[in-house]
């Protein structure tokens, strides 16, 4: 039932509940991003559907980085926590790895006039899901380990499936934060994450 309630809007026929008369639900996004340029979005959609190379005016987050043109081969879109990303081969990196490019960080997008690089083997654009073993904070009580294991979706071996698109968010949420050093809390919840597959 909770999974159905998360998928708002839902109907009375699906749940048998009148919201908000019978059940109040509060849900908030951490942030609401400003809409991105519709012309850029149109170019991204066109290039991804047609399988054509793109040049992106993109702002990365490395220290001191300014906007610059990046050449990519789009594969698919990904949305996570309200953030749209373009999954694409980075044509400027050796072996053309698949990377995520955040759409709101794109200042411009143009269909490229360059030819596809030789040796480029297109991937499907599917987001890999990998198995990780999580080592929980040893300061936790047995009850805390039980409920945090449930929250994180850990199996009996302490393993969870985490998609590549959610990995950074998982680490940021459960392993690193401003709460470190707060002695009254058991933090971080996860002290080590080992990739199994």
C-alpha angles and dihedrals in degrees: 000000000000091000089054092047090053090060096073131209096054130160134242087242090060098046109016087228130116107220124233095004096062102017130024118209124187119194129168136183115225087235139354109226120219113252115267126234108290091214091056090047091051092050091049092050093046094049094045094049093045096040097235129149120260137206112212128195093217135177113211126195102239112125111280094002118155128194114286138166115269124190114219142164107224119224110166147330127257129192122196129168090347093308119121117212134184113223108211145151109262101229093193095061127078112266090011098257121203111253137173118245115196108231095215089059092059116100095182141357129199134177104255124242091205122104121247109270117253112253095031109140110189117229122212097253091237113144110243117235114206135191117241131183111222122206108207123215108281090221090071122109119232090259091051091050090051096051096039089049088053092047092051095043094242118171124218090281092054092253130138136184112240125179119227089243092056098041098090091045091049092053092045093048102041106021109033132034147119087276093078110114093028098129096195091063131063097237141200096030092205117039098179136019119195120191111230102177 
